[in-house]
Amino acid sequence: MSIKKQENGSYLLNFRPNGVKGKQVKITRKTKQECLNLQKSILSEGSSGQKRDIRTLLQLIQLWFDSHGMSLKSAMDTKNRLNFIAESLNNPVAQTLNPELFIKYRSSRLNAGLSPATLNREYSTLSAMFNELERMGFIKYKNPLIHIRKLKVIPTELGYLTQDEIKLLYASIEKSSNYSLFYVVQICLSTGARWGEAERIRSKNLKNGGVEFLDTKNGKNRFVPLSVQVHLDLSNYFNAHRKFDSCYSAFRSALERSGIVTATGQSAHVLRHTFASHFIMNGGNILTLQKILGHSSLNVTTRYSHLAPDFLQEAIIYNPLEFNKKVT
């Protein structure tokens, strides 16, 4: 077996897996490790003589993207995430990928400061790619990562603004030179919209006394009613302007001027949490909130259920000490 570095920096694998009288294999790869992985894969072929799949992880990622991934909402972001994983693993022959190799990669990322939630998303993306390729018949083997468990994620604090903090925020927004900022914040606090959803609103989205959000995170449209005043304010804005100016940076500056401290990573998203939290605290229904926020799973929405005025109040009514008093 011979692995030689070429003039262009790549490596050539040149050997005869079945001896000097066997067929010669000559394949070029970017790194020496890729050649070693490929050689190991070829030599580990079963005695049945069935041809082994020697496509690399990057090759399968491209195949997945061309046949399925390009239709996804965040197609290029997803592909780039997969490519990063493949390159970090030295682009192994995909069929040789195993739990030990991936867990070692995941541990190094965890030690580098990546959050468990981020690493779980990486795992889910890669695992889903294998599942889809198997479903379409492009690979003849099972997902090699199927038995890996996700990392435990400690729930983060869902911070929200109090009424006093909302007033402080609006006072700070009045000092901003970005004319669109006030209206985008109005949409977020009135509907629970994500910042990007609110910023993409145009005149055509205002209809039937509410706002229709298109091209949302889960790919589904949703409609949320607006108060008469907010609907009028937005209509007047779009009578004078074609669209909102980008104002995320202006929001962060306004938030900083206000002195309000939000949970880590929740800058503009605190507006969505604020809508949801006040909705539940004021007696709103959890199922209605799910539809308003556009959550595909009720499990996500129930994060706010503890804020309901009567949340678990039956614990007081029916505990053995209190209930016994009523019976006797």
C-alpha positions in Angstrom: 0.0 0.0 0.0 1.3 3.4 -0.9 0.1 6.9 0.0 2.1 9.7 -1.8 1.7 13.4 -1.6 1.1 15.0 -5.0 2.5 18.3 -6.3 -0.9 20.0 -5.9 -0.9 19.0 -2.1 -3.4 16.2 -2.4 -2.6 12.5 -1.6 -2.8 9.5 -3.8 -3.8 6.1 -2.4 -2.3 3.4 -4.7 -2.6 -0.3 -3.6 -4.0 -3.7 -4.4 -6.3 -4.8 -1.6 -6.4 -8.5 -2.9 -2.7 -8.9 -3.4 -0.2 -8.4 -6.3 -2.5 -10.2 -8.7 -5.6 -8.3 -7.6 -7.2 -5.1 -9.0 -5.2 -2.0 -8.4 -6.9 0.9 -6.6 -5.8 4.5 -7.3 -7.8 7.3 -5.6 -6.9 10.8 -4.7 -8.0 12.6 -1.5 -7.2 15.9 0.1 -5.4 14.6 3.2 -3.4 11.5 4.2 -5.9 10.7 6.9 -8.7 10.4 4.3 -6.6 8.0 2.3 -5.9 5.9 5.4 -9.7 5.9 6.2 -10.5 4.8 2.7 -7.9 2.1 2.7 -9.3 0.8 6.0 -12.8 0.8 4.6 -11.8 -1.1 1.4 -9.9 -3.7 3.4 -12.8 -4.3 5.8 -15.1 -5.4 3.0 -17.1 -8.5 3.8 -16.2 -11.9 2.5 -19.4 -11.9 0.4 -17.5 -9.7 -2.1 -20.3 -7.1 -2.0 -19.0 -3.7 -3.1 -18.5 -1.4 -0.2 -19.7 2.2 -0.3 -16.5 4.3 -0.4 -18.1 7.7 -0.8 -16.9 10.3 1.7 -19.0 12.3 4.1 -18.7 15.4 2.0 -19.8 13.5 -1.1 -22.9 12.3 0.7 -23.6 15.8 2.0 -23.6 17.1 -1.6 -25.8 14.2 -2.8 -28.3 15.0 0.1 -28.2 18.7 -0.7 -28.9 18.2 -4.5 -31.7 15.7 -3.9 -33.4 17.1 -0.8 -31.5 19.7 1.2 -31.7 22.5 -1.3 -35.5 22.6 -0.8 -35.3 23.4 2.9 -35.8 26.9 4.3 -32.2 27.3 5.6 -30.6 25.2 2.9 -27.2 26.8 2.6 -26.9 27.3 6.4 -27.7 23.6 6.9 -25.2 22.5 4.2 -22.5 24.7 5.6 -23.1 23.2 9.1 -22.8 19.7 7.7 -19.6 20.5 5.7 -18.0 21.9 8.9 -18.7 18.7 10.7 -17.3 16.6 7.8 -14.2 18.6 7.6 -13.7 18.6 11.4 -13.9 14.7 11.2 -11.3 14.7 8.4 -13.9 13.8 5.8 -14.1 10.0 6.5 -15.7 7.5 4.3 -19.3 8.0 5.4 -20.0 4.3 6.1 -17.0 4.2 8.5 -18.5 6.9 10.7 -19.4 5.5 14.0 -20.6 6.7 17.4 -17.1 6.8 18.9 -15.8 9.1 16.2 -18.7 11.5 16.4 -18.8 11.6 20.2 -15.0 12.4 20.3 -15.7 15.3 17.9 -18.7 16.4 20.0 -16.6 16.3 23.2 -13.9 18.5 21.6 -16.6 21.1 20.6 -18.1 21.0 24.1 -14.6 21.6 25.6 -14.2 24.5 23.2 -17.3 26.2 24.8 -20.1 25.2 22.5 -23.5 24.8 24.2 -25.2 21.4 24.5 -28.1 22.8 22.6 -25.9 23.8 19.6 -24.3 20.4 19.6 -27.6 18.7 19.7 -28.7 20.6 16.6 -25.5 19.5 14.8 -26.2 15.9 15.7 -29.8 16.1 14.7 -28.9 17.7 11.3 -26.3 15.0 10.5 -28.5 12.2 11.7 -31.4 13.5 9.7 -29.2 13.6 6.6 -28.4 9.8 6.9 -32.0 9.0 7.5 -33.1 10.9 4.4 -30.5 9.3 2.2 -31.5 5.8 3.4 -35.2 6.6 2.8 -34.4 7.7 -0.7 -32.3 4.6 -1.3 -29.0 6.4 -1.9 -27.3 4.4 0.9 -27.8 0.8 1.7 -26.9 0.9 5.4 -28.5 2.2 8.5 -27.8 5.6 10.0 -24.5 5.0 11.8 -25.4 7.6 14.5 -28.9 6.3 15.3 -28.0 5.1 18.8 -26.3 8.3 20.1 -28.2 10.2 22.7 -28.5 13.9 22.8 -26.7 15.9 25.5 -28.8 17.0 28.4 -29.8 20.7 28.1 -30.4 22.8 31.2 -33.4 25.0 30.4 -32.5 28.7 30.2 -34.3 31.5 31.9 -37.1 32.9 29.8 -36.8 36.5 30.8 -39.5 39.0 30.0 -40.1 42.8 30.5 -42.3 44.1 33.3 -44.7 46.9 32.5 -42.3 49.4 34.0 -39.5 48.1 31.9 -41.7 48.3 28.8 -42.2 52.0 29.6 -38.4 52.5 30.0 -37.8 50.8 26.6 -40.3 53.0 24.8 -38.7 56.1 26.4 -35.4 54.9 25.0 -36.8 54.2 21.6 -38.1 57.7 21.3 -34.5 58.9 21.3 -33.6 56.7 18.4 -33.1 58.2 14.9 -34.4 55.0 13.3 -38.0 55.8 12.4 -38.9 52.1 11.8 -37.8 50.9 15.3 -41.0 51.9 17.1 -43.3 50.1 14.7 -41.2 46.9 14.6 -41.3 46.8 18.4 -45.0 47.4 18.4 -45.5 44.4 16.2 -43.3 42.2 18.4 -45.1 43.2 21.6 -48.6 43.0 20.1 -48.2 39.6 18.4 -45.2 37.8 19.8 -43.5 37.8 16.4 -39.9 37.0 16.0 -37.8 40.1 15.2 -37.1 38.9 11.6 -40.8 38.2 11.0 -41.8 41.7 12.2 -39.1 43.5 10.2 -40.3 41.8 7.0 -43.9 43.0 7.3 -45.2 45.1 4.4 -48.5 46.8 3.7 -49.8 43.6 2.0 -49.5 41.7 5.3 -52.1 43.9 6.9 -55.5 42.5 6.3 -58.8 41.8 8.1 -57.8 43.8 11.2 -54.6 41.9 11.8 -51.2 40.9 10.3 -50.3 37.8 8.3 -46.8 36.5 8.8 -45.3 34.8 5.8 -42.2 32.7 5.3 -41.9 31.9 9.1 -39.4 29.7 10.8 -41.5 26.6 10.5 -42.5 27.4 6.9 -46.1 28.0 7.8 -48.1 31.3 7.5 -50.0 32.5 10.5 -52.5 35.4 11.2 -52.6 37.4 14.4 -55.3 40.1 15.1 -54.1 43.6 16.0 -55.7 46.3 18.1 -57.4 49.0 16.1 -54.7 51.6 17.2 -51.7 49.4 16.3 -53.3 48.5 12.9 -53.9 52.2 12.2 -50.4 53.1 13.2 -48.9 50.5 10.9 -51.3 51.4 8.0 -50.2 55.1 8.3 -46.6 54.1 8.3 -46.9 52.0 5.1 -48.8 54.8 3.4 -45.6 56.8 3.7 -43.0 54.1 3.5 -42.6 51.0 1.3 -40.9 48.9 4.0 -39.2 49.0 7.4 -35.5 50.0 7.6 -33.2 47.5 9.2 -33.4 48.4 12.9 -32.0 45.5 14.9 -28.8 47.5 15.9 -31.0 50.4 16.8 -33.0 48.2 19.1 -29.9 46.9 20.9 -28.7 50.5 21.4 -32.1 51.5 22.8 -32.1 48.5 25.1 -28.7 49.4 26.3 -29.7 53.0 26.9 -32.7 51.9 28.9 -30.5 50.1 31.4 -32.6 46.9 31.1 -30.6 43.7 31.5 -31.9 40.7 29.6 -30.9 37.0 29.8 -27.9 36.0 27.8 -28.7 35.7 24.1 -32.2 37.1 24.4 -31.8 40.7 23.2 -34.7 41.2 20.7 -36.2 37.8 21.5 -37.1 39.2 24.9 -40.0 40.9 23.2 -41.4 37.6 22.1 -41.0 36.2 25.6 -42.6 39.4 27.0 -45.7 39.0 24.8 -46.1 35.3 25.7 -45.5 35.8 29.4 -48.0 38.6 29.8 -50.5 36.7 27.6 -50.5 33.8 30.1 -50.3 36.0 33.2 -53.3 37.9 32.1 -55.3 34.7 31.7 -54.7 33.7 28.1 -55.2 30.1 26.9 -52.0 28.0 26.3 -53.4 26.4 23.2 -54.3 29.9 21.8 -50.8 31.0 22.6 -49.3 28.1 20.7 -51.2 29.2 17.5 -50.3 32.8 17.9 -46.6 32.1 18.4 -46.6 29.4 15.6 -45.0 26.7 17.7 -45.2 23.3 16.0 -45.2 21.5 19.4 -47.2 22.4 22.5 -44.2 21.3 24.6 -42.4 24.5 23.6 -45.3 26.7 24.5 -45.8 25.1 27.9 -42.6 26.8 29.1 -44.8 29.8 29.9 -47.6 27.8 31.7 -46.1 28.4 35.2 -47.0 32.1 34.8 -50.7 31.4 34.7 -52.6 32.8 37.7 -54.1 29.4 38.6 -51.0 27.3 37.7 -51.0 24.2 39.8 -53.4 25.8 42.4 -55.0 22.5 42.9 -51.9 21.5 44.8 -53.2 23.8 47.6 -56.8 22.6 47.3 -56.2 18.9 47.2 -53.1 18.3 49.3 -53.8 15.9 52.2 -53.5 18.6 54.9 -56.0 21.1 53.3 -58.4 18.5 51.9 -58.7 16.7 55.2 -59.8 20.0 56.9 -62.7 20.3 54.4 -63.8 16.7 54.8 -63.9 16.8 58.6 
